[in-house]
Amino acid sequence: MKFLDQAKIFVRSGDGGNGCVSFRREKYVEFGGPDGGDGGRGGDIVFELAEGLNTLIDFRYKQHFKAPRGENGMGRNRTGASGNVLIIKVPEGTQIYEEDQETLIADITSETPRTILCRGGHGGRGNTHFKSSRNQAPRRADPGEAGEEYWLWLRLKLIADAGLIGLPNAGKSTFLSAVSRAKPKIADYPFTTLTPGLGVIRYDDVEFVLADIPGLIKGAHGGAGLGDRFLGHVERCAVLLHIIDGMEDDITDRWRTIREELKSYGNGLAEKPEIIALNKSDAIGSTEMELKRRNLETISGSDVFVISGVSREGTHGVLSKLWIEIARHRTDIKKSDCKAGYQP
């Protein structure tokens, strides 16, 4: 299945049915009077979370969604049938924006799995509503109310506990395949990963999700390489795992490059907890790797792990540190939820 994380669509709820002009005409029934029924209500447009879906590819082939209109009213005071609700299934983490791509309307997550975006139009009133002592044979009925319509942008931000960041060819995909059952494409050339990938990590008795995004390069915030478009997929992560190729000569410059891109992107990414790992320890001497690790610790002010995605050396310690940050984040969320729901 192809990956698509952005789509533009048109939605329109159903129009209300028209009211009916009708009179009761039966043999031996004198002064029957008006009996026109009301029109039915138009169908709503509802966005709903779909389990197991992680792409917006369906919206590449269908961009227009229109809910059915309500049926017209009928004689004998019969109300027209309401239009069916049109449910649009989207993956978890989908954000719905207005056409300006800035105004957020809804965010589909497990906490808010369903939202009514467009309300159907109300049905028109039949001529029964307009009878009076002065007008006993009204020939007036209201038309149905028009439905709502919008052009919308859908943006998918994958739901993951931790995010993998780094320059191309740093070994992010190799690490993901080593610690999870994910099977990302791995090759010895830059930009092997073209779309974000997810892997479920089973560490001791717990599970968490790790997201791998395409590599960043200097100037990504200005569109260089694949740009910073995919950084949105790690905005929701509790912690970032920054993997650096230990075989490079100037590893501190590579660390600064990614940090600058995170700051340029904004949205709080630069403030997230960062775990730094020097990769490819299997291909470099231990003495040289230790020297690079100490230099990077001095520059970054953080602990630096030495790992190998191929031999899985040091991966257990990295997973342990990731889980500590994720557990802390989950605890903070629970505390904030409790405070929000507290009623003194």
N, C-alpha and C positions, 0 to 999 in steps of 0.2 A: 504494500500500500504506500503510495506517495505521501510525503509530508507537506502540509500546507498550514501555515499559522496565521494567515490574514486573508480576509475575503470581504467583498462589498456585496450587499444584497438589498433587495427591495421587498418590503412587507406591506400588506394592506389587509386590514380586518374587513369583515363582511358588512355590507350595507343592510340596514333594517328593511324589512318588507313593508309594502304600502298598505295603508288601511283600506278597507272595502266599503263601497257604497252599495247597500242592498236593503230591500224591503221585504217584509214577510207577506207573501201572497199565497193564501191557502183558501180552498173552497169552504164556505160557511164560516170563515174567520173574518170578522169585521174589524176594520181599523188595525191592521196587522202591525204597522209601524216599522221603523228602521231596525235592521238586525245585522249591520255590517261589522265584521270582526276586525281586530287589530292585526297589524303585520308582525311577523316574528322578528326576533332580535338577530342581528348579524353575528357571525362567528368571531371569536377572539383569536389573537395570535399569541401563542404561549411558547416560551423557550424553556427547555427541560434538559436536565443533565442526563447524559447517556453513559452508562458504565462500559468500560472497555474500549472507549473511543479516544484517540489521542491525536487526531488531525481534523482539519476543516476541508479535506479534499472533496467532500460531497458538494460543497458550495461552489466548486469550480464549474460544475456541470449544470447546476440549477441555481439561478440567482433571484428569481421572482417567486414570491410566496403570497398567495391570496386566499383568504378564508372565504367559505361560501356565504352568500347573503341569506337573510331570512326570507321565508316565503310570505306571499301576500295574504292578507286576511280574506276570509270568505263569508258568505251568507250564513244565517242561523247562528250568528255571534261566534263563529269559529275563528280562533286565532291561528295565524300561520305558524308553521314550525320554525324554531330557531335554527340558525346555521350551526354546523358542527365546529367545535374548537379545532384550530389547526395547530398541532404540536410540532415544533422544530427541535430536533435532538442535536445537542452540541456537547463536545467533550468538557470534562471538568477543567476549570481554569479559563473558560472563555469569557472575555470581556466584550460588552456591547457598547459601542460608541455611536454618537450621532454623526451626521455626514461630515461635520467639521473635524472629525477624528480626535477631538479633544474633550468633548463632553461625555463623561461616562454615564451610561444609563443603568446598566446592570452588570453584575459579576456572578457568573454561574459557578458555584463551588458546592461542596457537600453541605455547607451550612445554609446556603440559599440555592437549592437544587431546581427551583421553578420560579418563573416570573411571568406575569401577564404584561406583554409589551404594548399591544394594541387592543383596545376594547371595541367590540362590534357595535354598530349603530343600533339605536332603539327603533323598534317598529312603529310605524305610523298608526294613529288612532282611526278606528272605523267610524262610520256616521252615527253609530249608536250613542257615542259620547256627546253629540251635538244636538240631540233632541231636547226640546223644551216645550213649555205650554204655548209659546208663541211660534215655535218652529217645529211642528210635529212630523215634518217630512224633510229632514236635512239632506241635502245632496253634497255634503262636504265630507271629505276624508283626508287625513294627513299623509304625505309621502314618508317613506322611511328615512331615517337619519343616515347620512353618509358615514362610512367607516373611516378609521384613521389610516394614514399611510406615511411611510418613512423610508428613506435610504439610510442604511446602517452599515457600519464597519464592525466586523467580528475579528477580534484578536485573541489568539490562544497563548496563554502563558502556562507552561507545563507545571503541574503540581509535583514538587520534589522537595525532599528534606535537605539535600546538599547539592551543590553545583560544582562541576569541574571546569576550571578556567585555565588558560595558558596559551602560549604561542603555538603555531602549527608544528607538528612533528615532535611535540614534547612527550608524547606517550600517553595521552589521556585515554584514548580508546583502548589501548593495551591494558591500562590499569583497570578500566571498567570491565573488560572481558575477563580479567584475572580474578576480580572480587565478586563478580555476579555471573548470572547465566546469559547476560546480554551478548549478542554476537555482532558488534559493530565492525564496519569495514576497516581493515588495518593494512597499511602499505607504507613504503619508505619514501613518500613524497608529500609535500605540504598539501593542506586542505583535503585530506582524505575524507574527513567528516564534513558533509555538506548540510546536514540537517541535525537538529538535536536528537539525542537518544536517551532512553531511560533504562536503568538497571536496578533491580531489587537486591539489596545487600542483606544477607542473613548473617548477623554477627551475634554469637552466643545464642541467647534466647529471644533476640529482638530482630526486627526488620525495619529498614528504612530505604528510601528511594534516592538514587544518585542520578543527576542529570548531566549529560555530556553535551556541550555546545561546540560548534565549529570554532577553530582557533582564531584568536585575535592577532592583529599585527599593529605596528605603530601607525597611527592615523586612522584607525578603524572607526572612530567617532565621526570622521569626515567622509567615510565611505570607502576607505582603502581596504583591499582584500574583499572579504564578505561583509565588511562593515560591522556595526554593532547591533544589527537588527535582532540577533538571537539572544542578546543579553537579557531581554525581557523574560526569558524562560528561567532565569535564576533569581529574579526579583523576589520570589516568594520563599527562597531557600533560607534555612536557618544559618547555614555556614557555607563558606566557599573553600574548596580545595584547589590550591594553586600549584600546579605541577610544572616544574622547570627541568629542561633537559640538562643533566649534569655534565654532558660531554661538551657543552659550549664553553668558550673561553671566558666571556664576560657574563656571568650569570646574574650579577647585581643589576646590570643594565637591562636584562630581560625581565627581571622582577619589576623594575621601575616602569618599563613600557606598559605592562599590564595594569599596574596601579594607576598610571596616568589615564589609561582608557576607561577604567572604572570611574574615576573622578569626573572625566568629561561626560560620561553617560549620565551620571547622577542617579536619582531615584533611590538613594540610600545604599547603593551597592558598595561604595568605598568604605562605608561604616560597618559592614557586616563582618563577623568573625572570619579570619582568614587562617587557614592551615597551609603551610608551605612544605612542599616535598620535592627533594632533588631526585630525579628519576635516572634510570639506566646505570645503577651502581654495578651491574654485572659487566659493564663494558669499560670501566675506568678503575684505576688503582685506588685502594682504600685510603692511602695517604693523601693523594690529590683530592679525592672526594671529601675527606675530612677537613682539609684546608678550605675548600669552597664552602662547605657547610658553615664553618665558623665565620667566614667573611660575610656570608649572607645573613647570618644571625645578628651580626654587628650592625649591618645596614638596615635590616628590617625591624630589629628589636623584638623578634619573635623566635620561638623554637623552630628549627628546621629538621624535618625527617629525611632520612636517606632510604630510598626504596628502589625496587626493580620490578617493573610490571611483568617482565618475562619470567624471572625466577620467583616472584612474589615475596622477595626479601623485604622486610620492613612494613609490609602492607597491614599486618595485624595491628601494629601500633597506630597507624594512620586511622584505621577504622575505629579503634578505641577512642581516639581523640574526636573523631567526627561524631560518634554516638554521644559523648559527653556534652558537646555543644547542642546537638539536636534535642537531647533529653532536657537540657536547661531551657531551650526555646519552648518546648512543649509545656513545661511547667509554668513558664511565664504566661503562655496563652491561657492556660487553665485558670491562673490567678486573675488575669484581666477579665476573663469571662465571668468569674464568680463576682468580681467587683461590679461589673456592669449589670448583673442580674440581682444584686443585693438590694433589698427593700427594707430600710430601717423601720 
